[in-house]
Amino acid sequence: MAHPAPGPGRALLGVLHGVLTAAAAGDALSLYAGFRAHSAVEGDGEFAYISEERWQAVDTLFVRVDQLQMMTLLACAAVFITWFHRVRQRAGALAPTAFRRGPGWAIGGWFVPVACFWLPYRIASEAWRVGLRGAKGPFWPLNLWWASFAGSLLLGRYASVRYRRAEDIGPFLDAVTLGMVADALSIVAAGAAVFFAARLTRMLDAERDPAV
């Protein structure tokens, strides 16, 4: 008799929640750096400027925050993709015909240029339907996570380009503001991911044991 694939695992889910919390903390620190950058500007309009001392302090803070965010991002990516693949395996064992692509795409889909903005969402939505067991249920946890995640990623990249190209105070502050919005979206995405992951794991566990 074939045995079902193992569930995502409560231990792995706990690690995922931990790295997502760390990522949100890094985003909050980046928000703080943005506020520091705005407060470092003296004067107003055409007469706005930043002293050399304040500029060095702000630039150093941004560099350190970027390094922290990169570390937490890599940790989140490793743990989340591992959890995502386990979820795909579990849901695929419960409903093999519910997916258009094999379980390997739960990993590879994140690394395909352009398609990475819809392939993981498609896999997640198929797994979510499996968890709902054919019943009509809310998709907002999935949609909120993906919209905030994709939005923060795209806006963050755009803000980084604007930041590197800024040659004056005005464009510099605009880039910082865009980055702050991206950080806020990223915090929302982290919280939504925690809820989405816990909910999907619970639904798949209930599918494995209807008495849960």
Backbone as JSON Lines, residues from 0, in Angstrom:
{"i":0,"aa":"M","n":[0.85,-1.2,0.0],"ca":[0.0,0.0,0.0],"c":[0.88,1.24,0.0]}
{"i":1,"aa":"A","n":[0.59,2.19,-0.9],"ca":[1.4,3.41,-1.01],"c":[1.11,4.33,0.17]}
{"i":2,"aa":"H","n":[2.15,4.91,0.66],"ca":[1.98,5.84,1.77],"c":[2.01,7.27,1.25]}
{"i":3,"aa":"P","n":[1.2,8.17,1.83],"ca":[1.2,9.56,1.38],"c":[2.51,10.23,1.68]}
{"i":4,"aa":"A","n":[2.8,11.25,0.88],"ca":[4.03,12.0,1.1],"c":[3.96,12.7,2.46]}
{"i":5,"aa":"P","n":[5.09,12.89,3.12],"ca":[5.07,13.55,4.43],"c":[4.58,14.98,4.32]}
{"i":6,"aa":"G","n":[3.94,15.46,5.37],"ca":[3.46,16.83,5.39],"c":[4.61,17.81,5.5]}
{"i":7,"aa":"P","n":[4.32,19.11,5.36],"ca":[5.37,20.13,5.41],"c":[6.17,20.11,6.71]}
{"i":8,"aa":"G","n":[5.57,19.66,7.81],"ca":[6.32,19.55,9.06],"c":[6.19,20.79,9.92]}
{"i":9,"aa":"R","n":[5.79,20.59,11.18],"ca":[5.63,21.72,12.1],"c":[6.97,22.38,12.43]}
{"i":10,"aa":"A","n":[8.03,21.55,12.51],"ca":[9.34,22.11,12.82],"c":[9.8,23.04,11.71]}
{"i":11,"aa":"L","n":[9.63,22.59,10.46],"ca":[10.01,23.44,9.32],"c":[9.17,24.7,9.29]}
{"i":12,"aa":"L","n":[7.88,24.56,9.61],"ca":[7.0,25.73,9.64],"c":[7.47,26.71,10.71]}
{"i":13,"aa":"G","n":[7.91,26.22,11.85],"ca":[8.42,27.09,12.9],"c":[9.67,27.84,12.47]}
{"i":14,"aa":"V","n":[10.57,27.13,11.77],"ca":[11.78,27.79,11.25],"c":[11.39,28.86,10.23]}
{"i":15,"aa":"L","n":[10.43,28.55,9.39],"ca":[9.96,29.51,8.39],"c":[9.42,30.77,9.06]}
{"i":16,"aa":"H","n":[8.63,30.59,10.08],"ca":[8.09,31.75,10.8],"c":[9.22,32.58,11.41]}
{"i":17,"aa":"G","n":[10.25,31.89,11.9],"ca":[11.39,32.6,12.48],"c":[12.14,33.45,11.48]}
{"i":18,"aa":"V","n":[12.42,32.89,10.29],"ca":[13.18,33.66,9.3],"c":[12.33,34.78,8.7]}
{"i":19,"aa":"L","n":[11.04,34.55,8.6],"ca":[10.15,35.61,8.11],"c":[10.08,36.77,9.11]}
{"i":20,"aa":"T","n":[10.08,36.45,10.4],"ca":[10.1,37.48,11.43],"c":[11.4,38.27,11.37]}
{"i":21,"aa":"A","n":[12.51,37.56,11.16],"ca":[13.81,38.23,11.04],"c":[13.83,39.14,9.82]}
{"i":22,"aa":"A","n":[13.24,38.68,8.72],"ca":[13.19,39.5,7.51],"c":[12.36,40.76,7.74]}
{"i":23,"aa":"A","n":[11.24,40.6,8.43],"ca":[10.4,41.77,8.74],"c":[11.14,42.75,9.63]}
{"i":24,"aa":"A","n":[11.94,42.24,10.56],"ca":[12.74,43.11,11.43],"c":[13.77,43.88,10.6]}
{"i":25,"aa":"G","n":[14.38,43.2,9.62],"ca":[15.32,43.88,8.75],"c":[14.65,44.97,7.92]}
{"i":26,"aa":"D","n":[13.43,44.7,7.47],"ca":[12.68,45.71,6.72],"c":[12.33,46.91,7.61]}
{"i":27,"aa":"A","n":[11.99,46.63,8.86],"ca":[11.68,47.71,9.79],"c":[12.92,48.58,10.02]}
{"i":28,"aa":"L","n":[14.08,47.94,10.11],"ca":[15.32,48.7,10.26],"c":[15.6,49.54,9.02]}
{"i":29,"aa":"S","n":[15.27,49.0,7.85],"ca":[15.43,49.76,6.62],"c":[14.49,50.97,6.58]}
{"i":30,"aa":"L","n":[13.29,50.79,7.1],"ca":[12.37,51.92,7.22],"c":[12.96,53.01,8.11]}
{"i":31,"aa":"Y","n":[13.56,52.58,9.22],"ca":[14.21,53.52,10.13],"c":[15.33,54.27,9.4]}
{"i":32,"aa":"A","n":[16.1,53.55,8.59],"ca":[17.17,54.2,7.82],"c":[16.6,55.24,6.87]}
{"i":33,"aa":"G","n":[15.43,54.93,6.28],"ca":[14.79,55.9,5.39],"c":[14.37,57.16,6.12]}
{"i":34,"aa":"F","n":[13.81,56.99,7.32],"ca":[13.44,58.15,8.12],"c":[14.67,58.97,8.5]}
{"i":35,"aa":"R","n":[15.76,58.26,8.81],"ca":[17.02,58.94,9.13],"c":[17.51,59.76,7.94]}
{"i":36,"aa":"A","n":[17.37,59.2,6.74],"ca":[17.81,59.91,5.54],"c":[17.0,61.18,5.33]}
{"i":37,"aa":"H","n":[15.7,61.09,5.53],"ca":[14.85,62.27,5.36],"c":[15.15,63.33,6.43]}
{"i":38,"aa":"S","n":[15.39,62.88,7.66],"ca":[15.65,63.83,8.73],"c":[17.04,64.47,8.61]}
{"i":39,"aa":"A","n":[17.92,63.82,7.83],"ca":[19.28,64.37,7.67],"c":[19.31,65.55,6.71]}
{"i":40,"aa":"V","n":[18.24,65.7,5.92],"ca":[18.2,66.8,4.95],"c":[17.89,68.11,5.67]}
{"i":41,"aa":"E","n":[18.68,69.11,5.39],"ca":[18.48,70.44,5.96],"c":[18.01,71.38,4.87]}
{"i":42,"aa":"G","n":[17.29,72.42,5.27],"ca":[16.76,73.36,4.29],"c":[15.52,72.79,3.63]}
{"i":43,"aa":"D","n":[15.09,73.42,2.52],"ca":[13.88,73.01,1.84],"c":[13.97,73.41,0.37]}
{"i":44,"aa":"G","n":[13.26,72.65,-0.47],"ca":[13.19,72.97,-1.89],"c":[14.56,72.99,-2.55]}
{"i":45,"aa":"E","n":[14.84,74.08,-3.28],"ca":[16.1,74.21,-3.99],"c":[17.29,74.4,-3.05]}
{"i":46,"aa":"F","n":[16.99,74.74,-1.8],"ca":[18.07,75.01,-0.84],"c":[18.32,73.82,0.09]}
{"i":47,"aa":"A","n":[17.72,72.69,-0.23],"ca":[17.92,71.51,0.6],"c":[19.32,70.95,0.4]}
{"i":48,"aa":"Y","n":[19.91,70.46,1.47],"ca":[21.24,69.86,1.38],"c":[21.45,68.92,2.56]}
{"i":49,"aa":"I","n":[22.5,68.07,2.44],"ca":[22.9,67.18,3.51],"c":[24.37,67.41,3.8]}
{"i":50,"aa":"S","n":[24.68,67.61,5.04],"ca":[26.08,67.84,5.4],"c":[26.89,66.57,5.14]}
{"i":51,"aa":"E","n":[28.2,66.74,4.93],"ca":[29.07,65.6,4.65],"c":[29.02,64.57,5.78]}
{"i":52,"aa":"E","n":[29.0,65.06,7.02],"ca":[28.98,64.16,8.17],"c":[27.7,63.34,8.22]}
{"i":53,"aa":"R","n":[26.57,64.02,7.99],"ca":[25.3,63.3,8.02],"c":[25.17,62.32,6.84]}
{"i":54,"aa":"W","n":[25.69,62.73,5.69],"ca":[25.64,61.87,4.53],"c":[26.42,60.58,4.76]}
{"i":55,"aa":"Q","n":[27.6,60.7,5.35],"ca":[28.41,59.53,5.63],"c":[27.69,58.59,6.61]}
{"i":56,"aa":"A","n":[27.05,59.17,7.61],"ca":[26.32,58.36,8.59],"c":[25.15,57.63,7.94]}
{"i":57,"aa":"V","n":[24.4,58.34,7.09],"ca":[23.25,57.74,6.42],"c":[23.7,56.65,5.45]}
{"i":58,"aa":"D","n":[24.74,56.94,4.69],"ca":[25.24,55.98,3.71],"c":[25.74,54.71,4.4]}
{"i":59,"aa":"T","n":[26.45,54.86,5.52],"ca":[26.93,53.71,6.27],"c":[25.77,52.88,6.8]}
{"i":60,"aa":"L","n":[24.73,53.56,7.28],"ca":[23.55,52.86,7.79],"c":[22.87,52.07,6.69]}
{"i":61,"aa":"F","n":[22.73,52.67,5.51],"ca":[22.11,51.98,4.4],"c":[22.9,50.75,3.98]}
{"i":62,"aa":"V","n":[24.23,50.87,3.97],"ca":[25.07,49.73,3.59],"c":[24.88,48.58,4.57]}
{"i":63,"aa":"R","n":[24.88,48.89,5.85],"ca":[24.73,47.84,6.87],"c":[23.35,47.2,6.81]}
{"i":64,"aa":"V","n":[22.33,48.04,6.6],"ca":[20.97,47.51,6.51],"c":[20.82,46.63,5.28]}
{"i":65,"aa":"D","n":[21.41,47.05,4.16],"ca":[21.36,46.24,2.94],"c":[22.0,44.88,3.16]}
{"i":66,"aa":"Q","n":[23.1,44.84,3.87],"ca":[23.77,43.57,4.16],"c":[22.9,42.67,5.02]}
{"i":67,"aa":"L","n":[22.25,43.28,6.03],"ca":[21.36,42.5,6.89],"c":[20.17,41.97,6.09]}
{"i":68,"aa":"Q","n":[19.6,42.82,5.24],"ca":[18.45,42.39,4.45],"c":[18.83,41.28,3.48]}
{"i":69,"aa":"M","n":[20.03,41.35,2.93],"ca":[20.46,40.3,2.02],"c":[20.59,38.96,2.73]}
{"i":70,"aa":"M","n":[21.13,38.98,3.94],"ca":[21.27,37.74,4.7],"c":[19.92,37.14,5.06]}
{"i":71,"aa":"T","n":[18.99,37.99,5.52],"ca":[17.67,37.48,5.88],"c":[16.9,37.03,4.64]}
{"i":72,"aa":"L","n":[17.12,37.71,3.51],"ca":[16.46,37.31,2.27],"c":[16.92,35.93,1.82]}
{"i":73,"aa":"L","n":[18.22,35.68,1.89],"ca":[18.75,34.38,1.5],"c":[18.23,33.28,2.42]}
{"i":74,"aa":"A","n":[18.17,33.58,3.73],"ca":[17.65,32.6,4.68],"c":[16.18,32.31,4.4]}
{"i":75,"aa":"C","n":[15.4,33.36,4.15],"ca":[13.98,33.2,3.85],"c":[13.79,32.39,2.58]}
{"i":76,"aa":"A","n":[14.58,32.7,1.55],"ca":[14.45,32.0,0.27],"c":[14.72,30.51,0.45]}
{"i":77,"aa":"A","n":[15.79,30.18,1.17],"ca":[16.15,28.77,1.36],"c":[15.06,28.01,2.12]}
{"i":78,"aa":"V","n":[14.59,28.6,3.22],"ca":[13.6,27.9,4.05],"c":[12.24,27.88,3.37]}
{"i":79,"aa":"F","n":[11.83,29.0,2.78],"ca":[10.51,29.05,2.17],"c":[10.41,28.1,0.99]}
{"i":80,"aa":"I","n":[11.43,28.07,0.13],"ca":[11.37,27.18,-1.03],"c":[11.38,25.72,-0.6]}
{"i":81,"aa":"T","n":[12.12,25.41,0.47],"ca":[12.09,24.05,1.01],"c":[10.68,23.7,1.48]}
{"i":82,"aa":"W","n":[10.07,24.61,2.25],"ca":[8.69,24.38,2.72],"c":[7.74,24.29,1.53]}
{"i":83,"aa":"F","n":[7.9,25.15,0.55],"ca":[7.01,25.2,-0.61],"c":[7.07,23.88,-1.39]}
{"i":84,"aa":"H","n":[8.25,23.35,-1.52],"ca":[8.42,22.08,-2.23],"c":[7.76,20.94,-1.45]}
{"i":85,"aa":"R","n":[7.92,20.94,-0.14],"ca":[7.27,19.91,0.69],"c":[5.76,20.0,0.58]}
{"i":86,"aa":"V","n":[5.24,21.22,0.56],"ca":[3.8,21.42,0.41],"c":[3.32,20.88,-0.94]}
{"i":87,"aa":"R","n":[4.09,21.18,-1.99],"ca":[3.71,20.69,-3.33],"c":[3.72,19.17,-3.37]}
{"i":88,"aa":"Q","n":[4.7,18.55,-2.75],"ca":[4.75,17.09,-2.72],"c":[3.54,16.51,-1.98]}
{"i":89,"aa":"R","n":[3.24,17.1,-0.83],"ca":[2.12,16.61,-0.02],"c":[0.79,16.78,-0.76]}
{"i":90,"aa":"A","n":[0.57,17.97,-1.31],"ca":[-0.68,18.23,-2.02],"c":[-0.78,17.37,-3.27]}
{"i":91,"aa":"G","n":[0.36,17.14,-3.94],"ca":[0.36,16.3,-5.13],"c":[0.03,14.85,-4.82]}
{"i":92,"aa":"A","n":[0.46,14.38,-3.65],"ca":[0.14,13.01,-3.23],"c":[-1.35,12.88,-2.94]}
{"i":93,"aa":"L","n":[-1.95,13.94,-2.44],"ca":[-3.38,13.91,-2.11],"c":[-4.24,14.05,-3.36]}
{"i":94,"aa":"A","n":[-3.77,14.84,-4.33],"ca":[-4.54,15.07,-5.55],"c":[-3.59,15.19,-6.73]}
{"i":95,"aa":"P","n":[-3.13,14.08,-7.27],"ca":[-2.11,14.09,-8.34],"c":[-2.54,14.85,-9.59]}
{"i":96,"aa":"T","n":[-3.83,14.91,-9.88],"ca":[-4.29,15.57,-11.11],"c":[-4.58,17.06,-10.91]}
{"i":97,"aa":"A","n":[-4.31,17.56,-9.72],"ca":[-4.65,18.96,-9.43],"c":[-3.59,19.94,-9.93]}
{"i":98,"aa":"F","n":[-2.45,19.42,-10.36],"ca":[-1.33,20.29,-10.75],"c":[-0.99,20.12,-12.22]}
{"i":99,"aa":"R","n":[-0.69,21.22,-12.86],"ca":[-0.32,21.19,-14.27],"c":[1.16,20.87,-14.46]}
{"i":100,"aa":"R","n":[1.98,21.08,-13.41],"ca":[3.42,20.85,-13.5],"c":[3.89,19.96,-12.36]}
{"i":101,"aa":"G","n":[5.05,19.35,-12.57],"ca":[5.6,18.45,-11.57],"c":[6.1,19.18,-10.34]}
{"i":102,"aa":"P","n":[6.41,18.44,-9.26],"ca":[6.84,19.05,-8.01],"c":[8.16,19.82,-8.12]}
{"i":103,"aa":"G","n":[8.98,19.47,-9.1],"ca":[10.24,20.18,-9.28],"c":[10.06,21.66,-9.58]}
{"i":104,"aa":"W","n":[8.92,21.99,-10.15],"ca":[8.64,23.4,-10.46],"c":[8.42,24.23,-9.21]}
{"i":105,"aa":"A","n":[8.14,23.59,-8.09],"ca":[8.0,24.34,-6.83],"c":[9.34,24.93,-6.4]}
{"i":106,"aa":"I","n":[10.42,24.4,-6.95],"ca":[11.76,24.96,-6.73],"c":[12.19,25.77,-7.95]}
{"i":107,"aa":"G","n":[12.16,25.13,-9.11],"ca":[12.66,25.78,-10.32],"c":[11.86,26.99,-10.75]}
{"i":108,"aa":"G","n":[10.57,27.01,-10.44],"ca":[9.73,28.13,-10.86],"c":[10.16,29.47,-10.32]}
{"i":109,"aa":"W","n":[10.87,29.46,-9.17],"ca":[11.33,30.71,-8.57],"c":[12.52,31.31,-9.32]}
{"i":110,"aa":"F","n":[13.16,30.52,-10.17],"ca":[14.39,30.96,-10.81],"c":[14.26,31.19,-12.32]}
{"i":111,"aa":"V","n":[13.04,31.1,-12.83],"ca":[12.8,31.36,-14.25],"c":[12.53,32.84,-14.44]}
{"i":112,"aa":"P","n":[13.36,33.53,-15.22],"ca":[13.14,34.98,-15.42],"c":[11.72,35.27,-15.9]}
{"i":113,"aa":"V","n":[11.16,36.33,-15.38],"ca":[9.81,36.82,-15.71],"c":[8.73,35.84,-15.2]}
{"i":114,"aa":"A","n":[8.84,34.58,-15.6],"ca":[7.82,33.59,-15.19],"c":[7.8,33.4,-13.68]}
{"i":115,"aa":"C","n":[8.88,33.79,-13.0],"ca":[8.91,33.65,-11.54],"c":[7.88,34.53,-10.86]}
{"i":116,"aa":"F","n":[7.29,35.47,-11.62],"ca":[6.27,36.34,-11.03],"c":[4.87,35.74,-11.13]}
{"i":117,"aa":"W","n":[4.75,34.55,-11.75],"ca":[3.43,33.92,-11.77],"c":[3.47,32.4,-11.55]}
{"i":118,"aa":"L","n":[4.57,31.73,-11.87],"ca":[4.63,30.29,-11.69],"c":[4.44,29.85,-10.23]}
{"i":119,"aa":"P","n":[5.19,30.42,-9.27],"ca":[4.97,30.01,-7.87],"c":[3.55,30.29,-7.39]}
{"i":120,"aa":"Y","n":[2.98,31.41,-7.85],"ca":[1.6,31.71,-7.45],"c":[0.64,30.65,-7.98]}
{"i":121,"aa":"R","n":[0.87,30.21,-9.21],"ca":[0.0,29.19,-9.8],"c":[0.08,27.89,-9.0]}
{"i":122,"aa":"I","n":[1.3,27.5,-8.64],"ca":[1.48,26.28,-7.85],"c":[0.82,26.42,-6.48]}
{"i":123,"aa":"A","n":[1.01,27.6,-5.86],"ca":[0.43,27.84,-4.54],"c":[-1.1,27.8,-4.61]}
{"i":124,"aa":"S","n":[-1.67,28.36,-5.66],"ca":[-3.13,28.37,-5.78],"c":[-3.67,26.96,-6.0]}
{"i":125,"aa":"E","n":[-2.92,26.12,-6.74],"ca":[-3.35,24.74,-6.93],"c":[-3.29,23.96,-5.61]}
{"i":126,"aa":"A","n":[-2.22,24.19,-4.84],"ca":[-2.11,23.54,-3.53],"c":[-3.21,24.03,-2.59]}
{"i":127,"aa":"W","n":[-3.54,25.3,-2.68],"ca":[-4.59,25.87,-1.84],"c":[-5.94,25.21,-2.14]}
{"i":128,"aa":"R","n":[-6.21,24.98,-3.43],"ca":[-7.46,24.32,-3.82],"c":[-7.52,22.9,-3.28]}
{"i":129,"aa":"V","n":[-6.36,22.23,-3.3],"ca":[-6.31,20.88,-2.72],"c":[-6.66,20.94,-1.23]}
{"i":130,"aa":"G","n":[-6.09,21.93,-0.54],"ca":[-6.37,22.09,0.88],"c":[-7.82,22.4,1.16]}
{"i":131,"aa":"L","n":[-8.49,23.09,0.25],"ca":[-9.9,23.42,0.43],"c":[-10.8,22.21,0.19]}
{"i":132,"aa":"R","n":[-10.24,21.13,-0.38],"ca":[-10.98,19.88,-0.62],"c":[-12.22,20.1,-1.5]}
{"i":133,"aa":"G","n":[-12.06,20.96,-2.5],"ca":[-13.14,21.18,-3.44],"c":[-14.21,22.15,-2.98]}
{"i":134,"aa":"A","n":[-14.1,22.59,-1.73],"ca":[-15.1,23.53,-1.21],"c":[-14.74,24.96,-1.63]}
{"i":135,"aa":"K","n":[-15.74,25.8,-1.63],"ca":[-15.48,27.21,-1.91],"c":[-14.93,27.86,-0.64]}
{"i":136,"aa":"G","n":[-13.79,28.49,-0.77],"ca":[-13.17,29.11,0.39],"c":[-12.44,30.37,0.0]}
{"i":137,"aa":"P","n":[-12.02,31.14,0.98],"ca":[-11.35,32.41,0.7],"c":[-9.94,32.2,0.14]}
{"i":138,"aa":"F","n":[-9.59,32.99,-0.85],"ca":[-8.25,32.97,-1.41],"c":[-7.44,34.19,-0.98]}
{"i":139,"aa":"W","n":[-8.01,35.03,-0.11],"ca":[-7.32,36.27,0.23],"c":[-5.98,36.06,0.94]}
{"i":140,"aa":"P","n":[-5.8,35.01,1.77],"ca":[-4.46,34.86,2.36],"c":[-3.38,34.65,1.3]}
{"i":141,"aa":"L","n":[-3.69,33.85,0.3],"ca":[-2.76,33.62,-0.8],"c":[-2.56,34.89,-1.62]}
{"i":142,"aa":"N","n":[-3.64,35.55,-1.97],"ca":[-3.56,36.75,-2.81],"c":[-2.86,37.9,-2.11]}
{"i":143,"aa":"L","n":[-3.12,38.07,-0.82],"ca":[-2.47,39.13,-0.08],"c":[-0.97,38.89,0.0]}
{"i":144,"aa":"W","n":[-0.58,37.64,0.28],"ca":[0.85,37.33,0.33],"c":[1.52,37.61,-1.01]}
{"i":145,"aa":"W","n":[0.95,37.09,-2.08],"ca":[1.63,37.21,-3.37],"c":[1.65,38.66,-3.87]}
{"i":146,"aa":"A","n":[0.55,39.38,-3.72],"ca":[0.5,40.77,-4.18],"c":[1.5,41.63,-3.44]}
{"i":147,"aa":"S","n":[1.58,41.49,-2.12],"ca":[2.51,42.3,-1.34],"c":[3.95,41.87,-1.6]}
{"i":148,"aa":"F","n":[4.18,40.57,-1.77],"ca":[5.54,40.08,-2.04],"c":[6.03,40.57,-3.4]}
{"i":149,"aa":"A","n":[5.23,40.34,-4.44],"ca":[5.64,40.75,-5.79],"c":[5.75,42.27,-5.87]}
{"i":150,"aa":"G","n":[4.83,42.99,-5.24],"ca":[4.89,44.45,-5.25],"c":[6.13,44.98,-4.58]}
{"i":151,"aa":"S","n":[6.48,44.42,-3.44],"ca":[7.67,44.89,-2.72],"c":[8.94,44.59,-3.5]}
{"i":152,"aa":"L","n":[8.98,43.43,-4.17],"ca":[10.15,43.05,-4.95],"c":[10.36,43.99,-6.14]}
{"i":153,"aa":"L","n":[9.29,44.24,-6.89],"ca":[9.4,45.11,-8.06],"c":[9.7,46.55,-7.66]}
{"i":154,"aa":"L","n":[8.99,47.04,-6.65],"ca":[9.21,48.42,-6.22],"c":[10.59,48.59,-5.61]}
{"i":155,"aa":"G","n":[11.06,47.58,-4.87],"ca":[12.38,47.64,-4.27],"c":[13.48,47.72,-5.32]}
{"i":156,"aa":"R","n":[13.35,46.94,-6.38],"ca":[14.35,46.97,-7.45],"c":[14.34,48.33,-8.16]}
{"i":157,"aa":"Y","n":[13.15,48.84,-8.4],"ca":[13.05,50.15,-9.05],"c":[13.65,51.23,-8.16]}
{"i":158,"aa":"A","n":[13.4,51.17,-6.86],"ca":[13.96,52.15,-5.93],"c":[15.48,52.07,-5.9]}
{"i":159,"aa":"S","n":[16.03,50.87,-5.99],"ca":[17.49,50.72,-5.98],"c":[18.12,51.36,-7.2]}
{"i":160,"aa":"V","n":[17.46,51.19,-8.36],"ca":[17.96,51.82,-9.58],"c":[17.91,53.34,-9.46]}
{"i":161,"aa":"R","n":[16.79,53.84,-8.94],"ca":[16.65,55.29,-8.75],"c":[17.68,55.82,-7.77]}
{"i":162,"aa":"Y","n":[17.97,55.05,-6.74],"ca":[18.93,55.46,-5.71],"c":[20.34,55.58,-6.31]}
{"i":163,"aa":"R","n":[20.72,54.58,-7.13],"ca":[22.05,54.6,-7.73],"c":[22.22,55.73,-8.73]}
{"i":164,"aa":"R","n":[21.12,56.11,-9.38],"ca":[21.2,57.15,-10.41],"c":[21.0,58.56,-9.85]}
{"i":165,"aa":"A","n":[20.59,58.66,-8.62],"ca":[20.3,59.98,-8.04],"c":[21.57,60.83,-7.96]}
{"i":166,"aa":"E","n":[21.47,62.04,-8.47],"ca":[22.61,62.96,-8.45],"c":[22.29,64.24,-7.7]}
{"i":167,"aa":"D","n":[21.09,64.31,-7.15],"ca":[20.68,65.5,-6.41],"c":[19.81,65.07,-5.23]}
{"i":168,"aa":"I","n":[19.53,66.01,-4.34],"ca":[18.77,65.7,-3.13],"c":[17.36,65.22,-3.46]}
{"i":169,"aa":"G","n":[16.7,65.91,-4.39],"ca":[15.33,65.56,-4.74],"c":[15.19,64.11,-5.2]}
{"i":170,"aa":"P","n":[15.9,63.71,-6.25],"ca":[15.83,62.31,-6.71],"c":[16.27,61.31,-5.64]}
{"i":171,"aa":"F","n":[17.25,61.72,-4.82],"ca":[17.72,60.84,-3.74],"c":[16.59,60.57,-2.74]}
{"i":172,"aa":"L","n":[15.9,61.62,-2.32],"ca":[14.81,61.44,-1.36],"c":[13.64,60.68,-1.98]}
{"i":173,"aa":"D","n":[13.39,60.91,-3.28],"ca":[12.33,60.16,-3.95],"c":[12.64,58.66,-3.95]}
{"i":174,"aa":"A","n":[13.9,58.32,-4.22],"ca":[14.31,56.93,-4.23],"c":[14.19,56.32,-2.83]}
{"i":175,"aa":"V","n":[14.58,57.09,-1.82],"ca":[14.46,56.6,-0.44],"c":[13.0,56.36,-0.08]}
{"i":176,"aa":"T","n":[12.12,57.26,-0.49],"ca":[10.7,57.1,-0.2],"c":[10.13,55.86,-0.88]}
{"i":177,"aa":"L","n":[10.51,55.64,-2.13],"ca":[10.06,54.43,-2.83],"c":[10.55,53.17,-2.1]}
{"i":178,"aa":"G","n":[11.8,53.24,-1.65],"ca":[12.35,52.11,-0.9],"c":[11.6,51.87,0.4]}
{"i":179,"aa":"M","n":[11.16,52.93,1.04],"ca":[10.4,52.79,2.28],"c":[9.04,52.14,2.02]}
{"i":180,"aa":"V","n":[8.41,52.52,0.92],"ca":[7.13,51.88,0.56],"c":[7.35,50.39,0.29]}
{"i":181,"aa":"A","n":[8.46,50.07,-0.42],"ca":[8.78,48.67,-0.68],"c":[9.02,47.91,0.62]}
{"i":182,"aa":"D","n":[9.7,48.55,1.59],"ca":[9.94,47.91,2.89],"c":[8.62,47.65,3.62]}
{"i":183,"aa":"A","n":[7.72,48.63,3.56],"ca":[6.42,48.45,4.22],"c":[5.65,47.3,3.59]}
{"i":184,"aa":"L","n":[5.68,47.21,2.26],"ca":[5.02,46.1,1.58],"c":[5.67,44.76,1.94]}
{"i":185,"aa":"S","n":[6.99,44.78,2.09],"ca":[7.7,43.56,2.45],"c":[7.33,43.08,3.85]}
{"i":186,"aa":"I","n":[7.11,44.01,4.76],"ca":[6.66,43.64,6.11],"c":[5.27,43.01,6.05]}
{"i":187,"aa":"V","n":[4.4,43.61,5.24],"ca":[3.06,43.03,5.05],"c":[3.18,41.63,4.44]}
{"i":188,"aa":"A","n":[4.08,41.49,3.46],"ca":[4.27,40.2,2.8],"c":[4.76,39.14,3.79]}
{"i":189,"aa":"A","n":[5.67,39.52,4.69],"ca":[6.18,38.57,5.69],"c":[5.06,38.1,6.61]}
{"i":190,"aa":"G","n":[4.24,39.06,7.08],"ca":[3.12,38.68,7.94],"c":[2.11,37.83,7.2]}
{"i":191,"aa":"A","n":[1.83,38.19,5.95],"ca":[0.88,37.41,5.15],"c":[1.42,36.02,4.87]}
{"i":192,"aa":"A","n":[2.74,35.91,4.65],"ca":[3.35,34.61,4.38],"c":[3.25,33.7,5.6]}
{"i":193,"aa":"V","n":[3.43,34.27,6.78],"ca":[3.29,33.49,8.02],"c":[1.88,32.9,8.11]}
{"i":194,"aa":"F","n":[0.88,33.73,7.87],"ca":[-0.51,33.28,7.96],"c":[-0.83,32.27,6.86]}
{"i":195,"aa":"F","n":[-0.41,32.59,5.64],"ca":[-0.66,31.71,4.5],"c":[-0.04,30.33,4.71]}
{"i":196,"aa":"A","n":[1.22,30.32,5.14],"ca":[1.92,29.05,5.34],"c":[1.27,28.21,6.43]}
{"i":197,"aa":"A","n":[0.91,28.86,7.54],"ca":[0.28,28.14,8.64],"c":[-1.09,27.6,8.22]}
{"i":198,"aa":"R","n":[-1.84,28.41,7.5],"ca":[-3.18,28.0,7.07],"c":[-3.11,26.84,6.09]}
{"i":199,"aa":"L","n":[-2.21,26.93,5.11],"ca":[-2.11,25.87,4.11],"c":[-1.61,24.57,4.75]}
{"i":200,"aa":"T","n":[-0.63,24.68,5.63],"ca":[-0.13,23.5,6.33],"c":[-1.25,22.83,7.13]}
{"i":201,"aa":"R","n":[-2.05,23.65,7.82],"ca":[-3.15,23.11,8.62],"c":[-4.2,22.44,7.72]}
{"i":202,"aa":"M","n":[-4.49,23.05,6.56],"ca":[-5.49,22.46,5.66],"c":[-5.01,21.12,5.11]}
{"i":203,"aa":"L","n":[-3.72,21.03,4.75],"ca":[-3.2,19.78,4.22],"c":[-3.12,18.7,5.3]}
{"i":204,"aa":"D","n":[-2.82,19.11,6.53],"ca":[-2.84,18.16,7.63],"c":[-4.24,17.63,7.87]}
{"i":205,"aa":"A","n":[-5.23,18.51,7.75],"ca":[-6.62,18.1,7.93],"c":[-7.06,17.16,6.81]}
{"i":206,"aa":"E","n":[-6.51,17.38,5.6],"ca":[-6.82,16.5,4.48],"c":[-6.23,15.11,4.72]}
{"i":207,"aa":"R","n":[-5.05,15.08,5.36],"ca":[-4.43,13.79,5.66],"c":[-5.21,13.06,6.74]}
{"i":208,"aa":"D","n":[-5.69,13.81,7.74],"ca":[-6.45,13.2,8.83],"c":[-7.71,14.03,9.05]}
{"i":209,"aa":"P","n":[-8.84,13.66,8.43],"ca":[-10.06,14.45,8.5],"c":[-10.52,14.73,9.92]}
{"i":210,"aa":"A","n":[-10.03,13.98,10.88],"ca":[-10.46,14.21,12.26],"c":[-9.77,15.41,12.88]}
{"i":211,"aa":"V","n":[-8.69,15.98,12.2],"ca":[-7.96,17.12,12.75],"c":[-8.84,18.34,12.72]}
